[in-house]
């Protein structure tokens, strides 16, 4: 037996032995995502990357759980662990079906904090809070990897390192992360879950002026964590980003920074091999760096059990019969994802009502880009039909398109052209875009790759959504402009057939109550490659009309992100796209089969005006997220109502833990999410208004009481003087309750931490407290225009020397440096 095949040897020794048997050419080839087989050593082909965000994706039917943002609404690490376990088991099942194409290296979870709700990939993350993100991601990754002391069920990969919250120009924009933002907000989302995850994927963007794939911040990761590139990102370094002049230099820089595997050019490894080979030949790269990179990916393969006898590895016995076998867990996850946002004595709905069910999302379940293929789907209409007499109206307009010569846009066998009159249902997604569904076939109008009109798709989808049109006014009519292909139809007169809003209002008026189910399509106006332009609800007019017709209206929002609602509906429920059991879970919540207990994991702002610039990553200075936002939100972080009530005892403080008794004082069983926040009362630095310390979800029967213990472990801030976490001595107010604003009890405690001294001596420019008109480049500040400035608070008096091109003022402990011209670059203030 060759040493690398000996299970009794430690993994590092086995990796070193296998590396020593590979030729130089084989080592370089193994830097690509698709590592080729080495037949002479009986080493099989291996590839990184199976999408597993909320179920195994892109490989066929599998259990589809709620989107990550929906799973997070449970505030339940145990649920996330159970779902992660199920997804990991199904990934093993797919791997058993095809060991090469169906990789056990899973690309999940996404741990980028949800700093801005306009981010197109909001649905993929967990929360705007780093403590909650870390806890939930750790639980999910733990389920994916399993609990065996030697073997991994799968190898989870955290995405996307670092400072990634915009799709707009994502490959060429730089996220400015000064040290406090980096260490207090961004890094904790990654460092916590690395207790379970074994790999990290860098992001497409730049961080402090440097592509994330060559960032020195990769050096902050533990040394045994594999770093796997995002798709096509390595070639961007010398391509779109123009950061280095050649691919050889770009590939060398990425490897030196810590990258281990190149996901680039699909299955074609030519660019990777040629670039690395050139870099080695030209002295840009040394073999020890290559061997480190190959070795870290090989270590994953060893830990997955690839080179061991199957009988040694309990996960090797998992077969494909487990795929799709987790429907009960999918239902429970969908139930825990439901958040009751508002309820003015409307919910739960009594059974047996005459119910109007209305809206574009009432009788459909949407997949998203990273969801699996639904094995079945249960809609809200399906679910409510079990409890009420239901009348249904989709609430969308129906039209026909008449050409100038009198002929109509028609559909025959999927082909679209002028001829017989066809009717189309119009779905208006806002921002001036429509999708059009042919009434006869229920297929969506789109374009082929050649630009010809077709009607073939069951739903809009794909990386390029060819079913998306902009209606453009021209010559007294409308031209349908395809968003992807750019082709345009001739001019049509739009003939109304059905007024969807009027039809919905008519149905609502005849019912005892109305349920309006609307939201987003995860492929449109907010998805990977596209941020939202605002927070408005496109179907607001429909909601208003139904509410006017029937004041007993319930609004159910099914969406990947928050909305700013300006409609005063008496009852509002939100859930993310909930997978195969979405409809059953929502319907059961509406009729009181269970008491909803989901909680928001990000702030729902009242208006677009409450948001900072999309590219402003400094949550402290911009006063964004619940941590620093000083305005009045529509719904606060942690918010969620219940059909029962809970009473809190006076809290007790002992040994760094707050404890409180919680009693279900209502008449229904229910779960309460007990949340503990802190406020620093006398800090010398700007601290969060409130900061989540810990939380616990408890299920209580009526009259049941439980004592909840909540540790306090996050009173620290990043001290820029000493370059470390520091807990400041002083008084802190601890606030326990049902949300960040629904506080049930308070307690002030004295914490014997450290004293924060005033700043003195040389100040690093990037350690500023406030700024205007500056960008960060590595460890320097660049002033973008004359008059741009940075300021430092709590600075000791004394003479300060202004760097060339700047002037310095020190007044009342605030040192301000102002640029006298654009382009000044400063590293420190002496």
DRENLUMFI-916460 format. One record per residue (C-alpha): residue in three letters; y, x negated, z negated. Coordinates in steps of 0.1 Angstrom, whole numbers, padded with zeros to 4 digits, always signed. Example, Ala and Ser with C-alpha at 12.3 -4.5 7.8 and 13.67 -1.06 7.14 Angstrom:
BEGIN
ALA-0045-0123-0078;SER-0011-0137-0071;
% end
This chain:
BEGIN
UNK+0000+0000+0000;UNK+0034-0013+0009;UNK+0057-0015-0021;UNK+0082+0011-0008;UNK+0053+0036-0008;UNK+0043+0029-0044;UNK+0055+0059-0066;UNK+0051+0038-0097;UNK+0080+0015-0087;UNK+0116+0023-0095;UNK+0136+0037-0066;UNK+0160+0007-0063;UNK+0130-0016-0058;UNK+0114+0006-0032;UNK+0147+0009-0013;UNK+0151-0028-0013;UNK+0116-0033+0000;UNK+0121-0008+0028;UNK+0155-0023+0037;UNK+0139-0057+0039;UNK+0113-0045+0065;UNK+0139-0029+0088;UNK+0154-0049+0117;UNK+0191-0052+0120;UNK+0191-0027+0149;UNK+0171-0002+0128;UNK+0196-0006+0099;UNK+0226+0001+0121;UNK+0208+0031+0137;UNK+0202+0046+0102;UNK+0239+0048+0096;UNK+0240+0079+0118;UNK+0234+0114+0105;UNK+0202+0115+0125;UNK+0182+0085+0113;UNK+0156+0076+0139;UNK+0119+0073+0131;UNK+0104+0038+0126;UNK+0068+0043+0138;UNK+0056+0008+0129;UNK+0064+0016+0092;UNK+0053+0052+0095;UNK+0088+0063+0086;UNK+0097+0097+0100;UNK+0130+0108+0115;UNK+0155+0121+0090;UNK+0188+0139+0093;UNK+0215+0149+0068;UNK+0230+0183+0065;UNK+0218+0219+0059;UNK+0245+0244+0052;UNK+0238+0262+0019;UNK+0270+0276+0006;UNK+0258+0310-0005;UNK+0223+0310+0011;UNK+0207+0288+0037;UNK+0227+0291+0069;UNK+0222+0287+0107;UNK+0184+0285+0105;UNK+0175+0322+0109;UNK+0171+0351+0084;UNK+0174+0341+0048;UNK+0186+0356+0016;UNK+0224+0360+0019;UNK+0243+0360-0014;UNK+0280+0368-0019;UNK+0305+0343-0007;UNK+0312+0314-0031;UNK+0345+0330-0042;UNK+0325+0362-0050;UNK+0298+0343-0069;UNK+0326+0327-0089;UNK+0340+0361-0098;UNK+0310+0365-0121;UNK+0323+0337-0144;UNK+0286+0332-0150;UNK+0272+0297-0148;UNK+0237+0311-0154;UNK+0240+0333-0124;UNK+0253+0304-0102;UNK+0223+0283-0114;UNK+0199+0310-0105;UNK+0214+0315-0071;UNK+0214+0277-0065;UNK+0178+0276-0075;UNK+0169+0304-0050;UNK+0189+0287-0022;UNK+0172+0254-0030;UNK+0138+0270-0029;UNK+0145+0287+0004;UNK+0158+0254+0018;UNK+0124+0238+0009;UNK+0108+0267+0027;UNK+0127+0260+0058;UNK+0119+0223+0055;UNK+0082+0232+0053;UNK+0086+0251+0086;UNK+0104+0221+0103;UNK+0106+0189+0082;UNK+0129+0171+0107;UNK+0155+0197+0118;UNK+0157+0215+0084;UNK+0171+0189+0061;UNK+0168+0188+0024;UNK+0202+0173+0021;UNK+0222+0204+0016;UNK+0260+0205+0022;UNK+0271+0225-0008;UNK+0289+0234-0030;UNK+0326+0233-0020;UNK+0346+0222-0050;UNK+0382+0220-0036;UNK+0404+0239-0060;UNK+0419+0270-0045;UNK+0455+0259-0048;UNK+0469+0282-0021;UNK+0453+0316-0012;UNK+0464+0312+0024;UNK+0439+0284+0029;UNK+0416+0295+0057;UNK+0385+0283+0038;UNK+0394+0301+0006;UNK+0361+0319+0006;UNK+0341+0287+0003;UNK+0356+0276-0030;UNK+0353+0288-0065;UNK+0387+0288-0083;UNK+0423+0276-0085;UNK+0413+0262-0119;UNK+0395+0228-0122;UNK+0376+0236-0154;UNK+0361+0268-0139;UNK+0355+0251-0106;UNK+0336+0223-0123;UNK+0315+0245-0145;UNK+0304+0268-0117;UNK+0298+0240-0092;UNK+0278+0221-0117;UNK+0256+0251-0123;UNK+0251+0258-0086;UNK+0244+0222-0078;UNK+0220+0220-0107;UNK+0200+0249-0093;UNK+0199+0233-0059;UNK+0186+0199-0071;UNK+0161+0213-0097;UNK+0152+0199-0131;UNK+0124+0175-0123;UNK+0129+0141-0139;UNK+0119+0122-0107;UNK+0122+0145-0077;UNK+0150+0165-0062;UNK+0144+0200-0050;UNK+0173+0194-0025;UNK+0200+0168-0024;UNK+0233+0187-0029;UNK+0265+0173-0014;UNK+0300+0181-0028;UNK+0326+0191-0002;UNK+0354+0180+0006;UNK+0368+0148-0010;UNK+0399+0151-0014;UNK+0431+0171-0015;UNK+0419+0195+0012;UNK+0435+0230+0013;UNK+0450+0234+0047;UNK+0434+0241+0081;UNK+0467+0238+0100;UNK+0467+0203+0115;UNK+0440+0194+0090;UNK+0430+0161+0107;UNK+0465+0147+0108;UNK+0483+0160+0077;UNK+0485+0139+0045;UNK+0480+0155+0011;UNK+0504+0138-0014;UNK+0486+0134-0047;UNK+0506+0115-0074;UNK+0484+0103-0103;UNK+0489+0133-0126;UNK+0480+0158-0098;UNK+0451+0136-0088;UNK+0436+0131-0122;UNK+0444+0165-0138;UNK+0438+0188-0109;UNK+0418+0174-0080;UNK+0394+0148-0094;UNK+0379+0170-0122;UNK+0366+0194-0096;UNK+0344+0166-0083;UNK+0336+0144-0112;UNK+0322+0172-0134;UNK+0297+0185-0108;UNK+0285+0149-0100;UNK+0263+0153-0131;UNK+0242+0174-0107;UNK+0252+0167-0071;UNK+0240+0134-0055;UNK+0263+0131-0026;UNK+0299+0137-0015;UNK+0315+0145+0018;UNK+0351+0132+0025;UNK+0376+0156+0040;UNK+0393+0157+0074;UNK+0428+0151+0061;UNK+0447+0121+0049;UNK+0454+0114+0013;UNK+0486+0096+0005;UNK+0489+0085+0041;UNK+0454+0072+0045;UNK+0424+0091+0061;UNK+0401+0104+0033;UNK+0372+0086+0050;UNK+0388+0052+0044;UNK+0406+0061+0011;UNK+0403+0037-0018;UNK+0399+0068-0039;UNK+0362+0069-0028;UNK+0359+0040-0052;UNK+0364+0064-0081;UNK+0330+0080-0074;UNK+0299+0068-0093;UNK+0282+0039-0075;UNK+0249+0057-0068;UNK+0265+0087-0051;UNK+0259+0088-0013;UNK+0290+0095+0008;UNK+0283+0115+0040;UNK+0310+0120+0066;UNK+0322+0154+0078;UNK+0314+0162+0114;UNK+0333+0140+0140;UNK+0356+0128+0112;UNK+0348+0090+0115;UNK+0359+0088+0151;UNK+0392+0105+0141;UNK+0403+0074+0123;UNK+0409+0055+0155;UNK+0413+0088+0175;UNK+0434+0118+0164;UNK+0447+0100+0133;UNK+0455+0068+0151;UNK+0452+0050+0118;UNK+0434+0020+0132;UNK+0434+0009+0169;UNK+0397+0007+0177;UNK+0365+0025+0168;UNK+0350-0007+0155;UNK+0379-0012+0131;UNK+0377+0025+0120;UNK+0340+0024+0114;UNK+0342-0008+0095;UNK+0370+0005+0073;UNK+0350+0036+0065;UNK+0319+0017+0055;UNK+0340-0008+0034;UNK+0357+0022+0016;UNK+0323+0036+0007;UNK+0311+0058+0036;UNK+0273+0057+0040;UNK+0265+0081+0068;UNK+0283+0090+0101;UNK+0281+0127+0111;UNK+0296+0121+0146;UNK+0290+0131+0182;UNK+0261+0155+0173;UNK+0227+0139+0178;UNK+0241+0111+0199;UNK+0244+0079+0178;UNK+0258+0057+0206;UNK+0294+0056+0192;UNK+0282+0048+0157;UNK+0258+0021+0168;UNK+0282+0005+0192;UNK+0312+0006+0169;UNK+0293-0009+0139;UNK+0276-0035+0160;UNK+0309-0046+0174;UNK+0324-0047+0139;UNK+0296-0069+0127;UNK+0299-0092+0157;UNK+0337-0095+0153;UNK+0335-0102+0115;UNK+0351-0069+0105;UNK+0320-0060+0085;UNK+0293-0078+0066;UNK+0256-0069+0064;UNK+0257-0063+0026;UNK+0280-0033+0032;UNK+0256-0019+0059;UNK+0226-0023+0036;UNK+0245-0007+0007;UNK+0252+0023+0030;UNK+0217+0026+0044;UNK+0202+0021+0010;UNK+0221+0049-0006;UNK+0209+0074+0020;UNK+0173+0060+0017;UNK+0175+0065-0020;UNK+0180+0102-0014;UNK+0149+0103+0008;UNK+0129+0086-0019;UNK+0142+0111-0046;UNK+0133+0140-0023;UNK+0097+0127-0023;UNK+0094+0119+0013;UNK+0074+0087+0008;UNK+0052+0100-0020;UNK+0019+0119-0021;UNK+0027+0156-0019;UNK+0006+0162-0050;UNK+0030+0142-0071;UNK+0060+0163-0061;UNK+0060+0200-0073;UNK+0086+0209-0047;UNK+0064+0198-0019;UNK+0042+0228-0025;UNK+0069+0253-0015;UNK+0061+0270+0018;UNK+0081+0292+0042;UNK+0069+0324+0026;UNK+0098+0320+0000;UNK+0124+0325+0027;UNK+0143+0358+0021;UNK+0124+0366-0010;UNK+0153+0369-0034;UNK+0167+0404-0027;UNK+0168+0414-0064;UNK+0189+0383-0073;UNK+0211+0391-0043;UNK+0218+0426-0057;UNK+0225+0412-0092;UNK+0248+0386-0077;UNK+0266+0412-0057;UNK+0270+0434-0088;UNK+0285+0406-0108;UNK+0309+0398-0079;UNK+0327+0432-0082;UNK+0361+0431-0098;UNK+0379+0463-0110;UNK+0415+0454-0105;UNK+0432+0488-0114;UNK+0419+0521-0128;UNK+0442+0550-0137;UNK+0415+0574-0148;UNK+0398+0577-0114;UNK+0367+0556-0118;UNK+0338+0559-0123;UNK+0335+0588-0098;UNK+0314+0617-0109;UNK+0282+0622-0090;UNK+0279+0651-0065;UNK+0315+0649-0053;UNK+0325+0657-0018;UNK+0336+0622-0009;UNK+0356+0609+0020;UNK+0345+0573+0029;UNK+0370+0557+0052;UNK+0377+0523+0067;UNK+0366+0495+0089;UNK+0345+0480+0062;UNK+0328+0511+0049;UNK+0298+0510+0073;UNK+0295+0473+0080;UNK+0286+0441+0063;UNK+0302+0410+0077;UNK+0286+0375+0080;UNK+0308+0345+0078;UNK+0307+0311+0095;UNK+0286+0296+0066;UNK+0264+0326+0058;UNK+0228+0329+0067;UNK+0215+0356+0090;UNK+0212+0388+0071;UNK+0176+0400+0068;UNK+0190+0436+0063;UNK+0224+0450+0053;UNK+0234+0478+0029;UNK+0268+0492+0035;UNK+0291+0510+0010;UNK+0286+0541+0031;UNK+0248+0537+0026;UNK+0252+0532-0011;UNK+0276+0561-0017;UNK+0254+0585+0003;UNK+0228+0582-0026;UNK+0254+0597-0050;UNK+0277+0620-0032;UNK+0281+0644-0002;UNK+0299+0620+0022;UNK+0322+0625+0051;UNK+0329+0593+0070;UNK+0358+0582+0092;UNK+0362+0546+0104;UNK+0400+0550+0105;UNK+0406+0530+0137;UNK+0424+0540+0169;UNK+0404+0548+0200;UNK+0420+0541+0234;UNK+0414+0537+0271;UNK+0430+0512+0294;UNK+0443+0525+0327;UNK+0453+0501+0355;UNK+0482+0506+0379;UNK+0459+0520+0406;UNK+0446+0547+0383;UNK+0412+0531+0376;UNK+0401+0523+0341;UNK+0387+0494+0323;UNK+0350+0501+0322;UNK+0317+0486+0310;UNK+0283+0487+0327;UNK+0253+0466+0316;UNK+0276+0442+0296;UNK+0299+0436+0327;UNK+0335+0446+0324;UNK+0357+0457+0353;UNK+0377+0484+0368;UNK+0358+0516+0374;UNK+0346+0544+0352;UNK+0368+0552+0322;UNK+0355+0535+0290;UNK+0369+0540+0255;UNK+0374+0513+0230;UNK+0379+0512+0192;UNK+0408+0490+0183;UNK+0406+0468+0152;UNK+0440+0455+0143;UNK+0436+0424+0121;UNK+0473+0416+0118;UNK+0493+0387+0132;UNK+0492+0404+0166;UNK+0455+0402+0172;UNK+0429+0428+0181;UNK+0392+0431+0186;UNK+0379+0459+0209;UNK+0346+0476+0205;UNK+0332+0496+0234;UNK+0324+0531+0222;UNK+0293+0536+0244;UNK+0274+0504+0236;UNK+0292+0494+0204;UNK+0295+0459+0219;UNK+0327+0439+0216;UNK+0350+0430+0245;UNK+0352+0393+0250;UNK+0352+0366+0276;UNK+0325+0344+0289;UNK+0329+0306+0291;UNK+0342+0311+0326;UNK+0369+0335+0314;UNK+0353+0367+0327;UNK+0355+0398+0307;UNK+0322+0408+0291;UNK+0310+0432+0264;UNK+0280+0416+0249;UNK+0286+0407+0212;UNK+0274+0428+0184;UNK+0303+0414+0163;UNK+0331+0389+0166;UNK+0318+0354+0157;UNK+0311+0319+0166;UNK+0332+0287+0162;UNK+0354+0300+0191;UNK+0359+0338+0186;UNK+0359+0349+0222;UNK+0363+0385+0212;UNK+0399+0381+0199;UNK+0428+0394+0220;UNK+0466+0395+0217;UNK+0481+0427+0232;UNK+0512+0414+0251;UNK+0538+0438+0264;UNK+0545+0433+0301;UNK+0560+0455+0329;UNK+0559+0486+0307;UNK+0523+0482+0298;UNK+0500+0458+0279;UNK+0482+0427+0290;UNK+0451+0416+0270;UNK+0455+0379+0263;UNK+0423+0362+0251;UNK+0431+0339+0222;UNK+0404+0313+0229;UNK+0403+0311+0267;UNK+0439+0319+0274;UNK+0430+0343+0302;UNK+0449+0376+0307;UNK+0440+0409+0321;UNK+0461+0428+0345;UNK+0487+0452+0331;UNK+0472+0484+0315;UNK+0487+0516+0302;UNK+0471+0522+0268;UNK+0460+0558+0266;UNK+0454+0571+0231;UNK+0422+0590+0225;UNK+0420+0591+0187;UNK+0446+0584+0161;UNK+0425+0567+0135;UNK+0450+0570+0107;UNK+0456+0607+0113;UNK+0418+0613+0115;UNK+0413+0595+0082;UNK+0440+0615+0065;UNK+0424+0647+0077;UNK+0390+0638+0064;UNK+0405+0626+0031;UNK+0424+0659+0026;UNK+0392+0679+0027;UNK+0374+0658+0001;UNK+0374+0657-0037;UNK+0382+0620-0036;UNK+0386+0593-0010;UNK+0372+0558-0009;UNK+0390+0535+0015;UNK+0370+0503+0023;UNK+0390+0477+0042;UNK+0395+0439+0042;UNK+0391+0409+0065;UNK+0367+0397+0091;UNK+0358+0362+0080;UNK+0360+0349+0115;UNK+0396+0361+0121;UNK+0430+0352+0106;UNK+0417+0330+0078;UNK+0387+0308+0084;UNK+0378+0272+0091;UNK+0405+0258+0115;UNK+0429+0287+0108;UNK+0451+0293+0077;UNK+0466+0327+0070;UNK+0502+0332+0077;UNK+0508+0355+0047;UNK+0492+0377+0021;UNK+0497+0412+0036;UNK+0469+0437+0040;UNK+0467+0447+0078;UNK+0453+0482+0069;UNK+0481+0491+0045;UNK+0493+0520+0067;UNK+0459+0535+0067;UNK+0457+0533+0029;UNK+0491+0549+0025;UNK+0481+0578+0048;UNK+0449+0585+0029;UNK+0467+0583-0004;UNK+0493+0608+0007;UNK+0465+0631+0018;UNK+0444+0627-0013;UNK+0460+0612-0045;UNK+0425+0607-0059;UNK+0420+0576-0037;UNK+0400+0544-0045;UNK+0408+0513-0025;UNK+0379+0489-0021;UNK+0389+0455-0008;UNK+0362+0434+0008;UNK+0378+0400+0016;UNK+0376+0363+0015;UNK+0409+0360-0003;UNK+0436+0377-0023;UNK+0461+0402-0009;UNK+0497+0411-0019;UNK+0494+0449-0021;UNK+0525+0471-0019;UNK+0505+0503-0021;UNK+0503+0520-0055;UNK+0467+0532-0053;UNK+0454+0545-0086;UNK+0421+0526-0084;UNK+0415+0492-0068;UNK+0382+0473-0066;UNK+0378+0439-0050;UNK+0347+0420-0039;UNK+0341+0391-0016;UNK+0318+0396+0014;UNK+0288+0403-0007;UNK+0258+0396+0015;UNK+0228+0419+0022;UNK+0233+0440-0010;UNK+0270+0444-0009;UNK+0271+0481-0002;UNK+0246+0490-0029;UNK+0264+0469-0055;UNK+0299+0484-0047;UNK+0286+0520-0047;UNK+0268+0516-0080;UNK+0301+0502-0095;UNK+0321+0531-0082;UNK+0298+0558-0097;UNK+0293+0540-0130;UNK+0257+0529-0126;UNK+0270+0498-0144;UNK+0304+0486-0157;UNK+0320+0461-0134;UNK+0327+0428-0152;UNK+0339+0404-0125;UNK+0371+0385-0131;UNK+0395+0369-0107;UNK+0393+0332-0103;UNK+0427+0328-0086;UNK+0461+0344-0090;UNK+0469+0374-0068;UNK+0506+0369-0060;UNK+0529+0399-0055;UNK+0546+0384-0025;UNK+0545+0356+0001;UNK+0578+0345-0015;UNK+0559+0335-0047;UNK+0541+0307-0028;UNK+0553+0271-0022;UNK+0550+0253+0011;UNK+0514+0253+0023;UNK+0514+0215+0024;UNK+0528+0210-0011;UNK+0498+0198-0031;UNK+0519+0190-0063;UNK+0510+0220-0083;UNK+0530+0207-0113;UNK+0563+0202-0095;UNK+0558+0233-0072;UNK+0549+0254-0102;UNK+0519+0269-0085;UNK+0486+0284-0096;UNK+0484+0302-0130;UNK+0488+0268-0147;UNK+0524+0265-0137;UNK+0535+0297-0120;UNK+0565+0313-0138;UNK+0567+0346-0119;UNK+0549+0379-0124;UNK+0517+0381-0105;UNK+0502+0412-0089;UNK+0470+0404-0108;UNK+0467+0373-0130;UNK+0440+0346-0131;UNK+0410+0359-0151;UNK+0419+0395-0146;UNK+0392+0422-0144;UNK+0388+0456-0160;UNK+0358+0474-0174;UNK+0345+0510-0180;UNK+0341+0501-0217;UNK+0363+0484-0243;UNK+0361+0453-0264;UNK+0376+0443-0297;UNK+0382+0408-0308;UNK+0381+0395-0344;UNK+0406+0370-0358;UNK+0397+0336-0344;UNK+0384+0307-0365;UNK+0389+0270-0358;UNK+0365+0243-0369;UNK+0356+0209-0355;UNK+0372+0214-0321;UNK+0357+0248-0315;UNK+0373+0282-0317;UNK+0350+0311-0326;UNK+0356+0348-0325;UNK+0336+0380-0329;UNK+0336+0404-0299;UNK+0325+0440-0302;UNK+0318+0466-0275;UNK+0338+0495-0289;UNK+0332+0518-0259;UNK+0304+0540-0248;UNK+0288+0520-0220;UNK+0270+0487-0219;UNK+0291+0461-0204;UNK+0299+0424-0201;UNK+0331+0407-0214;UNK+0343+0374-0201;UNK+0358+0358-0232;UNK+0384+0333-0221;UNK+0401+0306-0242;UNK+0434+0291-0231;UNK+0458+0265-0246;UNK+0495+0258-0246;UNK+0510+0226-0258;UNK+0540+0236-0279;UNK+0559+0203-0282;UNK+0547+0179-0254;UNK+0569+0152-0241;UNK+0556+0158-0206;UNK+0554+0189-0185;UNK+0522+0207-0194;UNK+0506+0238-0180;UNK+0520+0271-0193;UNK+0484+0280-0201;UNK+0452+0260-0194;UNK+0417+0273-0195;UNK+0397+0255-0221;UNK+0364+0273-0219;UNK+0348+0307-0214;UNK+0317+0327-0220;UNK+0303+0359-0204;UNK+0285+0381-0230;UNK+0267+0414-0224;UNK+0270+0439-0252;UNK+0255+0473-0258;UNK+0278+0500-0273;UNK+0286+0490-0309;UNK+0271+0455-0305;UNK+0290+0425-0319;UNK+0285+0389-0310;UNK+0302+0357-0322;UNK+0314+0336-0293;UNK+0320+0299-0298;UNK+0344+0283-0274;UNK+0349+0245-0273;UNK+0383+0229-0268;UNK+0379+0198-0247;UNK+0408+0198-0222;UNK+0440+0192-0242;UNK+0445+0159-0225;UNK+0468+0150-0197;UNK+0469+0119-0175;UNK+0492+0093-0191;UNK+0509+0074-0162;UNK+0519+0046-0185;UNK+0484+0037-0197;UNK+0466+0050-0167;UNK+0441+0072-0187;UNK+0435+0105-0202;UNK+0455+0110-0234;UNK+0455+0138-0259;UNK+0490+0141-0273;UNK+0494+0146-0311;UNK+0511+0178-0320;UNK+0507+0216-0322;UNK+0488+0236-0296;UNK+0485+0274-0294;UNK+0450+0286-0286;UNK+0449+0320-0269;UNK+0417+0340-0266;UNK+0413+0371-0245;UNK+0402+0389-0214;UNK+0424+0371-0189;UNK+0452+0345-0188;UNK+0476+0373-0197;UNK+0455+0398-0216;UNK+0455+0378-0248;UNK+0438+0394-0278;UNK+0443+0367-0305;UNK+0463+0335-0310;UNK+0459+0306-0333;UNK+0482+0275-0337;UNK+0463+0243-0345;UNK+0475+0207-0353;UNK+0458+0181-0332;UNK+0457+0145-0344;UNK+0460+0128-0310;UNK+0482+0100-0298;UNK+0520+0096-0296;UNK+0535+0095-0262;UNK+0562+0068-0262;UNK+0593+0070-0240;UNK+0590+0051-0208;UNK+0602+0015-0206;UNK+0597-0016-0185;UNK+0588-0014-0148;UNK+0580+0021-0135;UNK+0556+0027-0106;UNK+0574+0048-0081;UNK+0544+0072-0076;UNK+0545+0081-0113;UNK+0577+0101-0109;UNK+0581+0135-0126;UNK+0601+0153-0100;UNK+0612+0147-0064;UNK+0627+0160-0032;UNK+0622+0147+0003;UNK+0596+0120-0003;UNK+0561+0113+0009;UNK+0534+0091-0007;UNK+0518+0063+0012;UNK+0491+0045-0008;UNK+0509+0034-0040;UNK+0544+0037-0027;UNK+0570+0064-0022;UNK+0587+0068+0012;UNK+0621+0086+0013;UNK+0622+0108+0044;UNK+0660+0111+0046;UNK+0692+0099+0030;UNK+0697+0117-0003;UNK+0660+0121-0010;UNK+0652+0113-0046;UNK+0626+0108-0073;UNK+0632+0112-0110;UNK+0615+0100-0142;UNK+0619+0118-0175;UNK+0620+0104-0210;UNK+0631+0069-0200;UNK+0645+0044-0226;UNK+0681+0033-0220;UNK+0687+0000-0204;UNK+0698-0017-0171;UNK+0678-0008-0140;UNK+0679-0026-0107;UNK+0680-0004-0076;UNK+0656-0014-0048;UNK+0673-0021-0015;UNK+0684+0011+0002;UNK+0686+0031-0030;UNK+0708+0038-0059;UNK+0697+0044-0095;UNK+0712+0065-0122;UNK+0700+0068-0158;UNK+0715+0097-0178;UNK+0702+0113-0210;UNK+0668+0098-0205;UNK+0664+0109-0169;UNK+0663+0081-0143;UNK+0670+0092-0108;UNK+0665+0071-0077;UNK+0682+0083-0045;UNK+0677+0069-0010;UNK+0708+0058+0009;UNK+0689+0060+0042;UNK+0658+0074+0057;UNK+0625+0054+0056;UNK+0631+0034+0024;UNK+0598+0026+0009;UNK+0596+0018-0028;UNK+0567+0006-0050;UNK+0584+0003-0084;UNK+0616+0006-0103;UNK+0625-0025-0123;
% end
